[in-house]
């Protein structure tokens, strides 16, 4: 998870995310150190005093008490968190920063070029929302690079730039695991650090609000579709509770509860300065039209909406088609072109046309037909 807005000796980083993300992946380098760490942790469970799983029962109970579940199932059924080395973490951060820089650059090109915008195949309502300046710099304040490892190489499969989830749960799980008996024993040999998310998100929200022109301590609304059934604690409740602990007035609001009067977006008597948008653009447009109070307040720049509706530009998988089009990225910084080349899968919208692959012009349909088996093996 990235937020727009913390090195020391060699150490292992603890991160317990429930989804693939940029900081969950492990490069082949330094595998010996990680293998040693994982082996030691496993031995603590297999041969040491922690074979008695009373600690695991206690962990399970703490998860239940914290409502860390979805659909009635605990979000983490494992007894070992993910470990990556500090160097690997820093390498992943640098790669992520390079890719995000390239995506930002491409988004600016798209906004100034109707031809490039057309290649993203946005719906008319999505185009209209994308045309509105959100009033602050970053098009995506929070985003998640979804990835997988293939033969030791890291490949990103999606840039979740709309309403990325998982970071709140990851923070809560890291807190729980950090103080379990086997992890405490593990920490006697290895320096272990938790990767926090909520504080960085809050800083990013406040930075966006300041750029937006906000000068007071803002009221925050986490806008999401509320489930009709009890599925455990919503991740948004974790964010709400943390933001409140930091001294901010925060409410979780369903879009149906919003009203817009006299240039003020509100839920009842609660006046809203910043909307932390946790609902997808497409799902929102399936349920509401462009006369919705949230859209009216956003268009009038009466409220700061994070992520902005422009984030849908980067969220479309067709964005990878633009990033991997060498004719568009020739003037990008070398570090960004290298990150794209090494980590973004070559992507094209299928049509009867010619395109480029490895700096060569190819017939797209013919190229797909000839390389279908190779693509299947790679998957």
C-alpha positions in Angstrom: 0.0 0.0 0.0 1.3 3.4 -0.8 0.4 6.8 0.5 1.5 10.2 -0.9 2.7 12.5 1.5 9.7 5.9 7.9 16.8 2.2 8.7 19.2 0.9 10.8 20.9 -2.5 11.0 19.9 -5.4 8.8 16.5 -6.6 10.0 13.4 -8.5 9.2 10.2 -6.7 8.5 6.9 -8.0 9.8 3.9 -7.5 7.6 0.6 -9.5 7.8 -1.5 -8.3 4.9 -4.5 -10.3 3.7 -4.0 -9.4 0.1 -1.2 -9.4 -2.4 0.6 -6.0 -2.1 3.9 -4.5 -3.0 5.5 -5.2 0.4 4.4 -8.8 0.6 6.7 -10.1 -2.1 10.1 -11.6 -1.5 12.9 -11.3 -4.1 15.4 -14.1 -4.6 18.3 -12.0 -3.2 19.0 -12.6 0.5 16.9 -15.7 0.5 19.3 -17.5 2.7 18.7 -15.0 5.5 15.0 -15.3 5.1 15.1 -19.1 4.9 17.1 -19.2 8.1 14.6 -16.9 9.8 11.6 -18.9 8.6 13.2 -22.2 9.6 13.9 -20.9 13.1 10.4 -19.6 13.5 9.0 -23.0 12.3 11.2 -24.9 14.7 9.9 -22.8 17.5 6.4 -24.1 16.7 7.4 -27.6 15.9 10.0 -28.5 18.5 9.9 -25.9 21.2 7.5 -25.1 24.0 5.1 -23.5 21.5 4.0 -27.0 20.2 1.4 -26.5 22.9 -1.0 -24.3 20.9 -2.5 -22.6 23.9 -0.9 -19.4 22.5 -2.6 -19.9 19.1 -5.9 -20.4 20.8 -5.3 -17.1 22.6 -4.4 -15.4 19.3 -7.5 -16.8 17.7 -9.6 -15.4 20.6 -7.9 -12.0 20.3 -8.8 -12.0 16.6 -12.4 -12.9 17.4 -12.5 -10.1 20.1 -11.1 -7.6 17.6 -13.6 -8.8 15.0 -10.8 -9.4 12.5 -13.0 -11.5 10.2 -14.9 -11.2 7.0 -18.1 -13.1 6.2 -17.7 -14.8 9.6 -14.2 -16.2 8.8 -11.0 -15.0 10.4 -9.0 -13.0 7.9 -5.7 -14.8 8.9 -5.7 -18.6 9.4 -1.9 -18.8 9.6 0.5 -19.0 12.5 3.5 -17.3 10.9 3.5 -13.7 9.6 5.3 -12.8 6.3 9.0 -11.9 6.8 11.0 -9.9 4.3 14.4 -8.3 4.9 15.0 -4.6 5.3 16.9 -4.4 2.0 14.2 -6.2 0.1 11.6 -3.9 1.6 13.6 -0.8 0.6 14.1 -2.2 -2.9 10.4 -2.8 -3.3 9.6 0.7 -2.1 12.0 2.1 -4.7 10.4 0.0 -7.4 7.0 1.0 -6.3 7.9 4.7 -6.3 9.3 4.4 -9.8 6.2 2.8 -11.1 3.9 5.2 -9.4 5.9 8.1 -10.9 5.4 6.6 -14.3 1.7 6.1 -13.8 1.4 9.8 -12.6 3.2 10.9 -15.7 1.0 8.8 -18.0 -2.2 10.1 -16.3 -1.2 13.7 -17.0 -0.6 12.7 -20.6 -4.1 11.1 -20.7 -5.8 14.1 -19.3 -4.3 16.3 -22.1 -4.9 13.9 -24.9 -8.4 12.7 -26.0 -6.8 9.9 -28.1 -5.0 8.5 -25.1 -8.1 8.9 -22.9 -10.1 6.9 -25.5 -7.7 4.0 -25.1 -8.8 3.6 -21.5 -12.4 3.0 -22.6 -14.0 4.9 -19.8 -17.8 5.1 -19.5 -19.3 8.6 -20.2 -20.0 9.2 -16.5 -16.4 8.1 -15.7 -15.1 10.6 -18.2 -17.2 13.4 -16.7 -15.9 12.6 -13.2 -12.3 12.4 -14.5 -12.6 15.8 -16.0 -13.2 17.4 -12.6 -10.1 18.8 -10.9 -10.1 17.4 -7.3 -8.3 20.5 -5.9 -5.1 18.8 -4.7 -2.0 17.4 -6.4 -2.1 13.6 -6.3 -4.6 11.8 -8.4 -4.3 8.7 -6.1 -3.6 9.5 -2.5 -3.7 5.8 -1.5 -3.0 2.9 -3.9 -2.0 -0.7 -3.9 0.2 -2.5 -6.4 -1.0 -6.1 -6.7 1.7 -8.5 -7.6 3.0 -12.1 -7.9 6.2 -13.9 -8.2 7.0 -15.8 -11.4 10.3 -17.7 -11.6 11.8 -15.4 -9.1 10.7 -12.2 -10.9 8.2 -9.8 -9.5 5.3 -8.8 -11.8 2.5 -6.4 -11.0 -0.9 -7.4 -12.3 -3.0 -4.4 -11.2 -2.7 -1.0 -9.8 -5.5 -0.7 -7.4 -6.0 3.0 -7.3 -9.7 3.3 -6.7 -10.5 2.2 -3.2 -7.7 -0.1 -2.1 -8.3 -2.3 1.0 -6.2 -4.5 3.3 -3.9 -2.0 5.1 -6.1 -1.6 8.2 -6.4 -5.3 8.7 -2.7 -5.7 8.1 -1.9 -3.1 10.9 -4.2 -4.8 13.3 -2.8 -8.3 12.6 0.8 -7.0 12.9 0.0 -5.7 16.4 -1.5 -9.0 17.5 1.3 -11.2 16.1 4.1 -8.9 17.4 3.4 -9.8 21.1 2.6 -13.5 20.7 5.0 -15.8 22.6 6.8 -17.4 19.6 7.3 -14.0 17.9 8.7 -12.6 21.2 11.2 -15.5 21.2 12.0 -14.9 17.6 12.8 -11.3 18.3 15.6 -12.3 20.7 17.6 -13.3 17.6 16.2 -11.0 14.9 15.4 -7.3 14.8 11.8 -7.2 13.8 9.8 -4.1 12.6 6.1 -3.6 11.9 5.1 -1.8 8.7 2.4 0.6 9.7 -0.2 2.1 7.4 -2.9 4.0 9.3 -0.7 6.9 10.4 0.6 7.4 6.9 -2.9 7.4 5.5 -4.0 10.0 8.0 -1.0 12.2 7.1 -1.8 11.8 3.4 -5.4 12.8 3.9 -4.4 15.9 5.8 -1.8 16.8 3.2 -4.5 16.6 0.5 -6.9 18.6 2.5 -4.3 21.4 3.0 -3.5 21.5 -0.7 -7.3 21.6 -1.3 -7.3 24.9 0.7 -8.5 23.6 4.1 -7.3 25.6 7.0 -9.2 24.1 10.0 -9.1 20.7 11.7 -11.3 18.7 9.3 -14.2 16.5 10.0 -13.6 13.2 8.2 -16.3 10.9 6.7 -15.4 7.4 5.6 -17.9 6.8 2.9 -18.7 3.1 2.1 -21.5 0.8 1.1 -22.7 -0.7 4.4 -23.4 -4.5 4.4 -26.8 -5.7 5.4 -25.3 -8.7 7.2 -22.9 -8.9 10.1 -19.5 -9.8 8.6 -17.3 -9.0 11.5 -15.6 -5.6 12.0 -15.3 -3.5 8.9 -11.8 -2.4 8.1 -13.2 1.1 7.9 -14.0 0.9 11.6 -10.3 0.3 12.3 -9.5 3.4 10.5 -12.3 5.4 12.2 -11.1 4.3 15.6 -7.5 5.2 14.9 -8.4 8.6 13.4 -10.5 9.3 16.5 -7.6 8.4 18.8 -5.5 11.0 16.9 -8.1 13.6 17.8 -10.3 13.9 14.7 -14.1 13.8 14.4 -14.8 10.8 12.1 -18.0 9.0 11.1 -18.6 6.1 8.8 -21.3 7.1 6.3 -23.3 5.3 3.6 -23.7 7.2 0.4 -27.5 7.1 0.9 -27.1 9.2 4.1 -25.4 12.1 2.4 -27.1 15.5 1.9 -25.7 18.6 0.2 -27.2 22.0 1.2 -25.7 25.5 1.2 -22.4 24.2 -0.1 -22.0 21.8 2.9 -21.9 18.0 2.6 -23.4 16.4 5.7 -24.8 13.4 7.3 -27.5 14.7 9.6 -25.8 17.3 11.8 -22.3 16.0 11.0 -20.7 18.5 8.5 -18.0 16.9 6.3 -14.7 18.5 5.2 -12.9 15.4 3.9 -14.4 12.3 2.3 -12.3 9.2 2.5 -13.9 7.4 -0.4 -14.1 3.6 0.2 -16.5 2.8 -2.6 -15.6 1.9 -6.2 -16.5 4.3 -9.0 -18.2 1.7 -11.1 -20.2 0.3 -8.2 -21.2 3.9 -7.2 -22.4 4.7 -10.8 -24.4 1.5 -10.9 -26.4 2.7 -7.9 -26.5 6.4 -8.3 -26.4 9.1 -11.1 -24.3 12.3 -11.3 -26.9 14.3 -9.3 -25.8 12.5 -6.1 -24.9 14.8 -3.3 -21.3 13.5 -3.2 -20.9 14.3 -6.9 -22.5 17.8 -6.5 -20.2 18.7 -3.6 -17.2 17.3 -5.4 -18.0 19.3 -8.6 -18.5 22.5 -6.5 -15.2 21.8 -4.7 -17.1 22.0 -1.4 -15.5 18.9 0.0 -12.1 17.2 -0.4 -12.6 13.7 -1.8 -9.8 11.1 -1.4 -9.2 9.2 -3.6 -10.5 11.6 -6.2 -12.7 10.3 -9.0 -9.8 10.8 -11.4 -8.1 7.7 -9.8 -10.3 5.6 -12.1 -7.8 6.5 -14.9 -5.0 4.6 -13.2 -7.3 1.9 -11.9 -8.2 0.7 -15.4 -6.0 -2.3 -16.4 -5.8 -0.6 -19.8 -3.4 1.8 -18.1 -0.8 -1.0 -18.3 -1.4 -1.0 -22.1 -0.3 2.7 -22.2 2.7 2.1 -19.8 4.1 -0.7 -22.0 3.7 1.2 -25.2 7.3 2.2 -25.9 6.2 5.0 -28.2 4.6 6.8 -25.3 7.3 6.4 -22.7 10.5 7.3 -24.6 10.9 10.5 -22.7 10.2 9.0 -19.3 13.1 8.9 -16.8 15.3 5.8 -17.3 14.5 4.5 -13.8 10.8 4.5 -14.6 11.2 2.9 -18.0 13.4 0.2 -16.3 10.7 -0.5 -13.6 8.0 -0.8 -16.3 10.1 -3.1 -18.5 11.0 -5.4 -15.6 7.8 -5.5 -13.6 4.7 -4.5 -15.7 3.3 -7.2 -18.0 3.1 -6.3 -21.6 -0.5 -5.4 -22.1 -2.8 -4.4 -25.0 -6.5 -4.0 -25.6 -7.3 -6.6 -28.2 -8.2 -5.2 -31.6 -7.3 -5.7 -35.2 -4.4 -3.3 -35.2 -0.6 -3.1 -35.3 1.4 -2.3 -32.2 4.9 -2.6 -30.8 6.6 -5.4 -28.9 10.3 -5.2 -28.0 10.6 -2.2 -30.2 9.3 -4.1 -33.2 6.0 -3.6 -35.0 3.7 -6.6 -34.9 0.1 -7.4 -36.0 -1.6 -7.8 -32.6 -4.1 -10.5 -33.5 -1.5 -12.5 -35.3 1.0 -12.0 -32.4 -1.6 -13.2 -29.8 -2.3 -16.3 -31.9 1.3 -17.2 -32.3 2.2 -16.7 -28.6 -0.9 -18.1 -27.0 0.9 -21.2 -25.7 3.8 -19.2 -24.3 1.3 -16.9 -22.5 -0.5 -20.0 -21.0 2.8 -21.4 -19.7 3.8 -18.1 -18.2 0.5 -18.0 -16.2 
